[in-house]
Amino acid sequence: MRSTQKITRVQLKTDQKDESFLLGIVTAEPDYKLSLSLNKILKISLKNVAPVKIPDEKGSCLEFSRFSDVTNSPEITFNLISNRSGNNYLLRKLKNIDYIFQVLDPYNINDTNRFTMSLRDIDSVTAVFNIDLNIIRDKNLQYLIH
């Protein structure tokens, strides 16, 4: 006779959770010019880093440019990610959005409205949208939120 081993579940409690929010940006500017404008307006230091890579249906790899800043404040991370790579989109449901601005703020210090208003002050930005993570269902969202 086999004896079954008792499985015990352990709940780990953490004092912080990854709070992030996404803003969709519509602009005709290339990513490097937009990153310079964001640096100036938000007083951050976005730098070109490794792109977001995702596999496509054909087996090849799509790359979406990414600019990131972690130096200003170690608890907050900023990412500017392109939503387009050729004719492909990172978030297909948001084809009208050119860039995704991600703010990882585990202590929930910052207000999304402050960022939205600051981004709207940039002359080359046509529109800024709040992207609700609870509504958007896209398989590529996992590459943005870890």
TORFI-75306 format. One record per residue (C-alpha): z, x, y; residue number from 1; residue in one letter. Coordinates in Angstrom, 1 decimal, always signed. Example, Ala and Ser with C-alpha at 12.3 -4.5 7.8 and 13.67 -1.06 7.14 Angstrom:
<sites>
      up    east   north    k  r
    +7.8   +12.3    -4.5    1  a
    +7.1   +13.7    -1.1    2  s
</sites>
This chain:
<sites>
      up    east   north    k  r
    +0.0    +0.0    +0.0    1  m
    -0.8    +1.1    +3.5    2  r
    +1.8    +1.0    +6.0    3  s
    +0.6    +0.1    +9.5    4  t
    +1.7    +2.2   +12.3    5  q
    +3.2    +0.4   +15.3    6  k
    +1.3    +0.8   +18.5    7  i
    +3.3    +1.1   +21.7    8  t
    +1.7    +0.4   +25.1    9  r
    +3.1    +2.3   +28.0   10  v
    +2.5    +1.2   +31.5   11  q
    +2.3    +4.0   +34.0   12  l
    +3.3    +3.2   +37.5   13  k
    +1.7    +5.0   +40.4   14  t
    +2.8    +4.9   +43.9   15  d
    -0.8    +5.1   +45.3   16  q
    -4.0    +3.5   +44.4   17  k
    -7.5    +4.5   +45.3   18  d
    -8.4    +2.3   +48.3   19  e
   -11.9    +2.6   +49.3   20  s
   -14.3    +0.6   +51.4   21  f
   -18.0    +0.7   +51.8   22  l
   -20.1    +0.1   +54.9   23  l
   -23.9    -0.4   +54.8   24  g
   -25.9    +1.3   +57.5   25  i
   -29.4    +0.3   +58.6   26  v
   -31.2    +3.1   +60.6   27  t
   -34.6    +4.8   +60.7   28  a
   -32.9    +8.2   +61.2   29  e
   -33.0   +10.8   +58.4   30  p
   -29.7   +11.5   +56.7   31  d
   -29.0   +14.8   +58.4   32  y
   -29.4   +13.3   +61.9   33  k
   -27.2   +10.4   +61.0   34  l
   -24.5   +12.7   +59.6   35  s
   -24.5   +14.6   +62.9   36  l
   -24.1   +11.4   +64.8   37  s
   -21.2   +10.3   +62.5   38  l
   -19.6   +13.7   +63.0   39  n
   -19.7   +13.3   +66.8   40  k
   -18.5    +9.7   +66.9   41  i
   -15.8    +9.8   +64.2   42  l
   -14.7   +13.4   +64.8   43  k
   -15.3   +14.4   +61.2   44  i
   -17.3   +17.2   +59.5   45  s
   -19.8   +15.7   +57.1   46  l
   -21.7   +18.5   +55.2   47  k
   -24.5   +18.3   +52.7   48  n
   -23.1   +18.4   +49.1   49  v
   -24.4   +17.8   +45.6   50  a
   -26.4   +14.6   +45.5   51  p
   -25.4   +11.5   +43.5   52  v
   -27.4   +11.7   +40.2   53  k
   -28.1    +8.6   +38.1   54  i
   -30.4    +8.2   +35.1   55  p
   -33.2    +5.7   +35.4   56  d
   -35.0    +3.6   +32.8   57  e
   -37.6    +6.3   +32.0   58  k
   -35.0    +8.9   +31.1   59  g
   -35.4   +11.0   +34.3   60  s
   -32.7   +11.5   +36.9   61  c
   -32.7   +10.0   +40.3   62  l
   -31.0   +11.9   +43.2   63  e
   -29.5   +10.3   +46.3   64  f
   -28.5   +12.6   +49.1   65  s
   -24.8   +12.8   +49.9   66  r
   -22.9   +14.2   +52.8   67  f
   -19.1   +14.6   +52.4   68  s
   -16.0   +15.5   +54.5   69  d
   -12.6   +16.3   +53.0   70  v
   -11.5   +19.0   +55.4   71  t
   -10.2   +16.9   +58.4   72  n
    -7.6   +15.0   +56.6   73  s
    -6.8   +15.9   +52.9   74  p
    -5.8   +12.3   +52.1   75  e
    -9.0   +10.7   +53.4   76  i
   -12.5   +11.4   +52.1   77  t
   -15.7   +10.4   +53.9   78  f
   -19.1   +10.1   +52.1   79  n
   -22.5    +9.3   +53.5   80  l
   -24.9    +8.4   +50.6   81  i
   -28.5    +7.5   +50.8   82  s
   -29.4    +4.2   +49.2   83  n
   -33.0    +5.3   +48.7   84  r
   -34.7    +7.9   +46.6   85  s
   -38.5    +7.4   +46.9   86  g
   -39.2    +3.8   +45.8   87  n
   -35.8    +3.5   +44.0   88  n
   -32.5    +2.2   +45.3   89  y
   -29.0    +3.2   +44.4   90  l
   -27.7    -0.4   +44.9   91  l
   -30.7    -2.6   +44.2   92  r
   -29.1    -5.7   +45.5   93  k
   -28.8    -4.1   +48.9   94  l
   -32.4    -3.0   +49.5   95  k
   -32.2    -3.6   +53.3   96  n
   -29.4    -1.0   +53.6   97  i
   -30.5    +2.6   +54.2   98  d
   -27.2    +4.4   +53.8   99  y
   -23.7    +3.7   +52.4  100  i
   -20.7    +5.1   +54.2  101  f
   -17.8    +5.3   +51.9  102  q
   -14.2    +5.9   +53.0  103  v
   -11.7    +6.8   +50.3  104  l
    -8.3    +6.1   +51.9  105  d
    -5.5    +6.0   +49.2  106  p
    -2.8    +5.2   +51.7  107  y
    -4.8    +2.5   +53.5  108  n
    -4.3    +4.1   +56.9  109  i
    -7.6    +3.1   +58.4  110  n
    -8.9    -0.2   +59.5  111  d
   -12.5    -1.1   +58.5  112  t
   -13.1    -2.8   +61.8  113  n
   -12.5    +0.4   +63.7  114  r
   -15.2    +2.2   +61.6  115  f
   -17.6    -0.7   +61.9  116  t
   -17.3    -0.8   +65.7  117  m
   -17.6    +3.0   +66.0  118  s
   -20.8    +3.0   +63.8  119  l
   -22.3    +0.2   +65.9  120  r
   -21.9    +2.5   +69.0  121  d
   -24.5    +4.9   +67.6  122  i
   -27.8    +4.3   +69.3  123  d
   -30.0    +4.9   +66.3  124  s
   -28.0    +2.5   +64.1  125  v
   -29.6    -0.9   +63.9  126  t
   -26.9    -2.7   +61.9  127  a
   -23.6    -2.1   +60.0  128  v
   -22.4    -4.3   +57.2  129  f
   -19.1    -4.5   +55.3  130  n
   -19.8    -4.3   +51.6  131  i
   -17.4    -6.3   +49.6  132  d
   -16.7    -4.5   +46.3  133  l
   -15.5    -7.7   +44.7  134  n
   -18.8    -9.5   +45.3  135  i
   -21.4    -6.8   +44.7  136  i
   -22.2    -6.5   +41.0  137  r
   -24.4    -3.5   +40.4  138  d
   -24.3    -1.1   +37.5  139  k
   -24.8    +1.9   +39.8  140  n
   -21.6    +1.0   +41.7  141  l
   -19.7    +3.1   +39.1  142  q
   -21.3    +6.2   +40.5  143  y
   -19.8    +5.6   +43.9  144  l
   -16.3    +4.4   +42.8  145  i
   -14.6    +6.6   +40.3  146  h
</sites>
